[in-house]
Amino acid sequence: MTGRQTSLVVALFPWGDVMEEFLDPIGLRLEEFVGQMTGGWLFGYAAALQLAGHSPIIVCASEHASRTECYLHAGTGTPIWVVPGKRARQGHSAAAYSLRRWATTPLSAFRKVLASSQCDVILAQEYEYTRFDALAWLAHRMRIPLYATFQGGDRTLSWIEAIARQASLRACSGLIVASAAERERLSKAYPRIALDIANIANPIDVEEWKAIARQEARKSLGLPSETFIAVNHGRIDIRRKGLDVLLKAWPLFSADASSELVIIGSGQDRNEFAGLLREAGLANVRWLSAYTTDRSLIRRWLSAADAYVTTSRIEGMPVAPLEAMACGLPVVATDAQGLPDILANGEASGGLMVRKDQPEEIARALQRLKDDLHLRERLGQAARKRIEENFSLAAVAAALDCLLTRR
């Protein structure tokens, strides 16, 4: 962008008391996070901020760090500051656990990183979270504006957090919430706080996430040319992602080799999910159980597929269906918050909406897509257009720039 008057150093704080809370369930080490991981909320925001002319840094804690170190993210060149940290022990009550989490926050190390980086803005992932409260106190002491995003955290976990959260929300400069359902919840949960809420989506690189020819993708993956293939990818979190519902819906839709469901990913529930798959005994379901940072592989699967299906119960603004839509896939999605905002205009946005925990509705939506090639093509084109116009790096960069520089 040209004509910039203000370039800001923006510190992004990802979820987790320590990074291992996120990395361990998907089987990644910190070195792989720095050198291989891309996309998602964190690196999408970093890329968008860079496009807007700002300088993002990422600040996190690690239980394996013995001193503060700075790495460079391979994909975006963003500095990643890692300070020593530790996980809080579970307490005898939710309130005791909250107190321990605040007490273990490495505020002194965070302060040194923010000061040495000459940070202008703090942007935290999730406001319904103890780290947000700690950062609110630190931001106030350092006189740095604090913002926070919604990525699915919509519950205050203890009474003592509820008290602290009121003060933290009053102290912050604004929230970024792309979910209409969450904006409504905030207005009811905090009616006496005048929250400044911006509706800004999670970004996607539309130049990178672009489909290759379907038959070329199928040939490279060794897939038959005529099978109807539905894909789901992301973290294996059975409850939040509704993967148990997906396994109930699939046999209602298809029990033979004319269709195949491909699930890609790993996570904290991988062992339990493996058990569910064994119990279901579905011959036409394939699970690629390793978490992959190979985006070209994911693009090949999305390019080879006929449809994308997500059956979540809880969401914020998930990136996985955005990637599928950018690759021109029609989407079957539940009405978990965040997803209706992605598919705001239903079929005109590229997808078929169904209710949560309704496997019969999911099966019927998949059948519609399987039976109607024209519908699949029409929805796929609409999905790509929706991403280009509303979720591109350029669109999100402009919105973030407006929010952070209007002060």
C-alpha positions as CSV (number, residue, x, y, z in Angstrom):
1,M,0.0,0.0,0.0
2,T,1.2,3.5,-0.8
3,G,1.0,6.9,0.9
4,R,1.4,5.4,4.4
5,Q,1.6,7.9,7.2
6,T,1.9,5.5,10.2
7,S,3.7,2.2,10.3
8,L,3.0,0.2,13.5
9,V,4.8,-2.6,15.3
10,V,2.0,-5.0,16.1
11,A,2.6,-7.8,18.7
12,L,0.5,-10.9,18.0
13,F,-0.1,-13.1,21.1
14,P,-1.4,-16.6,20.1
15,W,-3.6,-18.7,22.3
16,G,-2.0,-20.9,25.0
17,D,-0.2,-20.4,28.2
18,V,2.7,-22.1,26.4
19,M,3.0,-22.9,22.7
20,E,3.1,-26.6,23.6
21,E,-0.6,-26.5,24.4
22,F,-1.2,-26.0,20.7
23,L,1.8,-27.9,19.3
24,D,1.7,-31.1,21.3
25,P,-1.7,-32.3,20.2
26,I,-0.9,-32.0,16.5
27,G,2.6,-33.5,16.9
28,L,4.7,-30.5,16.0
29,R,7.9,-29.1,17.7
30,L,8.6,-25.4,18.0
31,E,11.3,-25.7,15.3
32,E,8.6,-27.0,12.9
33,F,6.2,-24.3,13.9
34,V,8.8,-21.7,13.0
35,G,10.2,-23.3,9.9
36,Q,7.2,-25.1,8.3
37,M,3.9,-23.9,9.6
38,T,1.9,-21.3,7.6
39,G,-1.6,-19.9,7.3
40,G,-4.2,-20.0,10.0
41,W,-5.2,-17.0,12.0
42,L,-1.7,-16.2,13.2
43,F,0.3,-16.2,10.0
44,G,-2.6,-14.9,8.0
45,Y,-2.8,-11.8,10.2
46,A,1.0,-11.4,10.0
47,A,0.8,-11.5,6.2
48,A,-2.1,-9.0,6.1
49,L,-0.4,-6.6,8.5
50,Q,2.7,-6.7,6.4
51,L,0.7,-6.0,3.3
52,A,-0.8,-3.0,5.1
53,G,2.7,-1.7,5.7
54,H,3.0,-2.6,9.4
55,S,5.6,-4.8,11.2
56,P,4.1,-7.7,13.0
57,I,5.9,-9.7,15.7
58,I,4.7,-12.9,17.3
59,V,5.2,-13.3,21.1
60,C,4.7,-16.6,22.9
61,A,6.0,-18.7,25.8
62,S,7.5,-22.2,25.7
63,E,8.0,-24.6,28.5
64,H,11.1,-25.9,26.7
65,A,12.8,-22.4,26.5
66,S,15.5,-21.6,29.0
67,R,16.0,-18.0,27.8
68,T,14.3,-15.5,25.5
69,E,15.1,-16.1,21.9
70,C,14.0,-14.6,18.6
71,Y,13.4,-16.7,15.5
72,L,12.3,-15.7,12.0
73,H,9.2,-17.4,10.6
74,A,10.2,-19.0,7.3
75,G,6.9,-18.3,5.5
76,T,6.4,-14.6,6.3
77,G,9.8,-13.4,7.8
78,T,7.9,-12.4,11.0
79,P,10.0,-12.3,14.1
80,I,8.8,-14.9,16.6
81,W,9.9,-14.1,20.2
82,V,9.8,-17.1,22.5
83,V,10.2,-16.6,26.3
84,P,10.4,-19.2,29.0
85,G,7.1,-20.2,30.4
86,K,5.2,-23.0,32.2
87,R,1.8,-24.5,32.3
88,A,-0.3,-23.9,35.4
89,R,-1.3,-26.9,37.4
90,Q,-5.0,-27.7,37.6
91,G,-6.5,-26.5,40.8
92,H,-9.2,-27.9,43.0
93,S,-11.6,-25.4,41.5
94,A,-11.9,-23.4,38.2
95,A,-11.1,-20.2,40.1
96,A,-7.9,-21.6,41.6
97,Y,-6.8,-22.7,38.1
98,S,-7.5,-19.2,36.8
99,L,-5.3,-17.7,39.6
100,R,-2.5,-20.1,38.8
101,R,-2.6,-19.2,35.1
102,W,-2.4,-15.5,35.8
103,A,0.5,-16.2,38.2
104,T,2.5,-18.2,35.7
105,T,2.2,-15.6,32.9
106,P,5.8,-14.4,32.2
107,L,4.8,-10.7,32.2
108,S,8.4,-9.5,32.9
109,A,9.7,-11.3,29.8
110,F,6.8,-10.1,27.7
111,R,7.4,-6.5,28.8
112,K,11.1,-6.7,27.8
113,V,10.2,-8.0,24.3
114,L,7.5,-5.4,23.8
115,A,9.9,-2.6,24.9
116,S,12.9,-3.8,22.9
117,S,10.7,-4.2,19.8
118,Q,9.2,-0.7,20.4
119,C,5.7,-2.2,20.1
120,D,2.8,0.1,19.2
121,V,-0.1,-2.3,19.4
122,I,-0.9,-5.6,21.1
123,L,-3.3,-8.0,19.4
124,A,-4.3,-11.1,21.4
125,Q,-6.0,-14.3,20.1
126,E,-9.1,-14.7,22.3
127,Y,-10.5,-12.3,24.9
128,E,-12.3,-15.0,27.0
129,Y,-9.0,-16.2,28.2
130,T,-6.7,-15.5,31.2
131,R,-3.8,-14.4,28.9
132,F,-6.0,-11.5,27.7
133,D,-6.5,-10.2,31.3
134,A,-2.7,-10.4,31.9
135,L,-2.0,-8.5,28.7
136,A,-4.7,-5.9,29.6
137,W,-2.8,-5.1,32.8
138,L,0.6,-5.0,30.9
139,A,-0.8,-2.9,28.1
140,H,-2.2,-0.4,30.6
141,R,1.2,-0.2,32.4
142,M,3.1,0.3,29.1
143,R,0.4,2.6,27.6
144,I,0.0,0.4,24.5
145,P,-3.4,-0.1,22.9
146,L,-4.7,-3.7,23.2
147,Y,-7.0,-5.5,20.8
148,A,-8.2,-9.1,20.8
149,T,-9.9,-11.4,18.3
150,F,-12.5,-14.1,18.5
151,Q,-11.5,-17.5,17.2
152,G,-14.0,-19.7,19.1
153,G,-13.4,-18.9,22.8
154,D,-16.9,-17.8,23.9
155,R,-17.0,-18.8,27.6
156,T,-15.7,-17.3,30.8
157,L,-14.4,-20.3,32.8
158,S,-14.6,-19.2,36.4
159,W,-16.2,-16.5,38.6
160,I,-12.9,-14.8,39.2
161,E,-12.3,-14.6,35.5
162,A,-15.7,-13.0,35.0
163,I,-14.8,-10.2,37.4
164,A,-11.4,-9.7,35.8
165,R,-12.8,-9.9,32.3
166,Q,-15.1,-6.9,32.9
167,A,-12.1,-4.7,33.7
168,S,-10.0,-6.1,30.9
169,L,-12.7,-5.5,28.3
170,R,-13.2,-1.9,29.5
171,A,-9.4,-1.4,29.2
172,C,-9.0,-2.7,25.7
173,S,-9.1,-0.6,22.6
174,G,-11.3,-2.9,20.6
175,L,-12.3,-6.4,19.6
176,I,-12.2,-8.1,16.2
177,V,-15.3,-10.5,15.9
178,A,-16.3,-11.9,12.6
179,S,-19.1,-14.0,14.0
180,A,-22.6,-12.4,14.3
181,A,-23.6,-14.9,16.9
182,E,-20.6,-14.0,19.1
183,R,-21.3,-10.2,18.7
184,E,-24.8,-10.8,19.9
185,R,-23.5,-12.9,22.9
186,L,-21.1,-10.1,23.8
187,S,-23.9,-7.5,23.9
188,K,-25.9,-9.7,26.2
189,A,-22.9,-10.8,28.4
190,Y,-21.5,-7.3,28.8
191,P,-24.4,-4.9,28.4
192,R,-22.8,-2.2,30.5
193,I,-19.5,-2.1,28.5
194,A,-19.3,0.0,25.4
195,L,-17.3,-2.5,23.3
196,D,-15.7,-1.3,20.1
197,I,-16.2,-4.3,17.8
198,A,-14.8,-4.6,14.3
199,N,-16.2,-7.2,11.9
200,I,-12.9,-8.4,10.2
201,A,-12.6,-11.9,8.7
202,N,-9.6,-14.2,8.9
203,P,-7.5,-13.8,5.7
204,I,-6.5,-16.2,3.0
205,D,-3.9,-15.9,0.3
206,V,-6.1,-16.3,-2.8
207,E,-3.0,-16.5,-5.1
208,E,-1.6,-19.5,-3.2
209,W,-4.9,-21.2,-2.5
210,K,-6.0,-21.9,-6.1
211,A,-7.1,-25.2,-7.5
212,I,-5.2,-27.2,-10.1
213,A,-7.0,-29.3,-12.7
214,R,-9.2,-31.9,-11.0
215,Q,-8.0,-34.9,-13.0
216,E,-4.4,-33.9,-12.6
217,A,-4.8,-33.7,-8.9
218,R,-6.6,-37.1,-8.8
219,K,-3.9,-38.7,-10.9
220,S,-1.1,-37.4,-8.6
221,L,-3.0,-38.8,-5.6
222,G,-3.8,-42.1,-7.2
223,L,-7.6,-41.5,-7.0
224,P,-10.2,-42.9,-9.4
225,S,-11.6,-40.4,-11.8
226,E,-15.4,-41.0,-11.2
227,T,-15.6,-41.5,-7.4
228,F,-17.5,-38.7,-5.6
229,I,-14.9,-37.4,-3.0
230,A,-15.7,-35.2,0.0
231,V,-12.9,-33.8,2.1
232,N,-12.5,-32.5,5.6
233,H,-9.2,-31.2,7.0
234,G,-7.9,-29.7,10.2
235,R,-7.5,-30.5,13.9
236,I,-8.9,-33.8,15.3
237,D,-11.1,-32.4,18.0
238,I,-14.1,-34.6,18.1
239,R,-16.5,-32.4,20.2
240,R,-15.7,-29.0,18.7
241,K,-15.4,-30.2,15.1
242,G,-18.4,-32.6,15.3
243,L,-16.4,-35.5,13.8
244,D,-18.6,-38.0,15.6
245,V,-21.6,-36.5,13.7
246,L,-19.7,-36.7,10.4
247,L,-19.1,-40.4,10.9
248,K,-22.8,-40.8,11.6
249,A,-23.8,-38.8,8.6
250,W,-21.5,-40.5,6.1
251,P,-23.2,-44.0,6.0
252,L,-26.6,-42.3,5.7
253,F,-25.2,-40.8,2.5
254,S,-23.1,-43.5,1.0
255,A,-22.0,-47.0,1.9
256,D,-20.3,-48.1,-1.3
257,A,-17.2,-47.3,-3.4
258,S,-19.0,-44.7,-5.5
259,S,-18.2,-42.1,-2.8
260,E,-15.2,-41.6,-0.5
261,L,-14.7,-39.4,2.5
262,V,-11.2,-38.2,3.2
263,I,-10.3,-36.7,6.6
264,I,-6.9,-35.1,6.9
265,G,-5.4,-34.1,10.2
266,S,-4.4,-34.9,13.7
267,G,-4.9,-33.6,17.2
268,Q,-5.6,-34.3,20.8
269,D,-8.4,-36.7,20.1
270,R,-6.6,-38.8,17.5
271,N,-6.7,-42.0,19.6
272,E,-10.3,-41.7,20.4
273,F,-11.1,-40.9,16.8
274,A,-9.2,-43.9,15.7
275,G,-11.5,-45.9,18.0
276,L,-14.6,-44.3,16.5
277,L,-13.5,-45.2,13.0
278,R,-12.9,-48.8,13.9
279,E,-16.3,-49.1,15.5
280,A,-18.0,-47.4,12.5
281,G,-16.4,-49.9,10.1
282,L,-16.7,-47.6,7.1
283,A,-14.9,-49.0,4.1
284,N,-15.2,-45.8,2.1
285,V,-13.7,-43.4,4.7
286,R,-9.9,-42.6,4.6
287,W,-8.1,-40.9,7.4
288,L,-4.7,-39.3,6.8
289,S,-3.8,-39.1,10.4
290,A,-0.6,-37.0,10.4
291,Y,-0.8,-33.3,10.8
292,T,0.7,-31.8,7.7
293,T,2.3,-28.4,7.1
294,D,2.6,-29.3,3.3
295,R,0.1,-26.8,1.9
296,S,0.7,-28.1,-1.7
297,L,-0.6,-31.5,-0.5
298,I,-3.7,-30.0,1.0
299,R,-4.3,-28.1,-2.2
300,R,-4.0,-31.3,-4.3
301,W,-6.7,-33.0,-2.1
302,L,-9.0,-29.9,-2.3
303,S,-8.5,-29.8,-6.1
304,A,-9.2,-33.5,-6.4
305,A,-12.4,-33.4,-4.3
306,D,-16.0,-32.7,-5.3
307,A,-17.2,-31.2,-2.0
308,Y,-16.0,-30.0,1.3
309,V,-17.8,-30.9,4.5
310,T,-17.5,-29.4,8.0
311,T,-19.8,-30.6,10.8
312,S,-18.5,-28.4,13.7
313,R,-20.4,-27.7,16.9
314,I,-18.1,-24.8,17.9
315,E,-16.2,-22.4,15.7
316,G,-14.8,-18.9,15.5
317,M,-13.8,-18.1,11.9
318,P,-12.3,-21.4,10.7
319,V,-9.6,-21.1,8.0
320,A,-10.0,-24.7,6.6
321,P,-13.3,-24.1,4.8
322,L,-11.9,-20.8,3.5
323,E,-9.0,-22.8,1.9
324,A,-11.5,-25.2,0.3
325,M,-13.7,-22.4,-1.0
326,A,-10.6,-20.6,-2.5
327,C,-10.0,-23.9,-4.4
328,G,-13.5,-23.7,-5.8
329,L,-15.1,-26.4,-3.7
330,P,-18.8,-26.2,-2.7
331,V,-19.1,-26.5,1.1
332,V,-21.6,-28.4,3.3
333,A,-21.4,-26.6,6.7
334,T,-23.2,-26.7,10.0
335,D,-24.6,-23.5,11.6
336,A,-21.8,-23.4,14.3
337,Q,-21.0,-19.7,14.8
338,G,-18.6,-18.3,12.3
339,L,-19.7,-20.6,9.5
340,P,-23.0,-18.8,8.8
341,D,-20.9,-15.6,8.5
342,I,-18.6,-17.3,5.9
343,L,-21.7,-18.5,4.0
344,A,-23.7,-15.4,4.7
345,N,-25.8,-15.7,1.5
346,G,-26.1,-19.4,1.5
347,E,-25.8,-20.9,-2.0
348,A,-24.8,-17.5,-3.4
349,S,-21.8,-17.7,-1.1
350,G,-20.9,-21.2,-2.2
351,G,-22.4,-23.6,0.3
352,L,-25.2,-25.5,1.8
353,M,-26.0,-24.8,5.5
354,V,-27.3,-27.5,7.8
355,R,-28.1,-27.6,11.5
356,K,-25.6,-28.8,14.1
357,D,-25.9,-32.4,15.3
358,Q,-28.2,-33.3,12.4
359,P,-26.5,-36.2,10.5
360,E,-29.6,-36.7,8.2
361,E,-29.4,-33.1,7.0
362,I,-25.6,-33.5,6.3
363,A,-26.3,-36.6,4.3
364,R,-29.1,-35.0,2.3
365,A,-26.9,-32.0,1.4
366,L,-24.1,-34.3,0.3
367,Q,-26.6,-36.2,-1.9
368,R,-27.7,-33.0,-3.5
369,L,-24.2,-32.2,-4.5
370,K,-23.4,-35.8,-5.7
371,D,-26.6,-35.8,-7.9
372,D,-26.1,-32.4,-9.5
373,L,-22.8,-31.6,-11.3
374,H,-24.2,-28.2,-12.3
375,L,-25.0,-27.3,-8.7
376,R,-21.4,-28.3,-7.6
377,E,-19.9,-26.1,-10.4
378,R,-22.2,-23.2,-9.6
379,L,-21.5,-23.3,-5.8
380,G,-17.7,-23.8,-6.4
381,Q,-17.6,-20.7,-8.6
382,A,-19.6,-18.7,-6.0
383,A,-17.3,-20.0,-3.2
384,R,-14.1,-18.7,-5.0
385,K,-15.7,-15.3,-5.7
386,R,-16.8,-15.0,-2.0
387,I,-13.2,-15.6,-0.9
388,E,-11.7,-13.2,-3.4
389,E,-14.1,-10.4,-2.5
390,N,-14.2,-10.8,1.3
391,F,-11.4,-12.9,2.7
392,S,-8.4,-12.0,0.6
393,L,-5.2,-10.7,2.2
394,A,-5.8,-7.4,0.6
395,A,-9.3,-7.0,2.0
396,V,-8.3,-8.0,5.5
397,A,-5.2,-5.8,5.3
398,A,-7.2,-2.7,4.5
399,A,-9.7,-3.5,7.3
400,L,-6.9,-4.0,9.9
401,D,-5.1,-0.9,8.8
402,C,-8.3,1.1,9.2
403,L,-8.9,-0.3,12.7
404,L,-5.4,0.1,14.1
405,T,-4.5,3.5,12.6
406,R,-7.7,5.4,13.3
407,R,-6.5,6.3,16.8
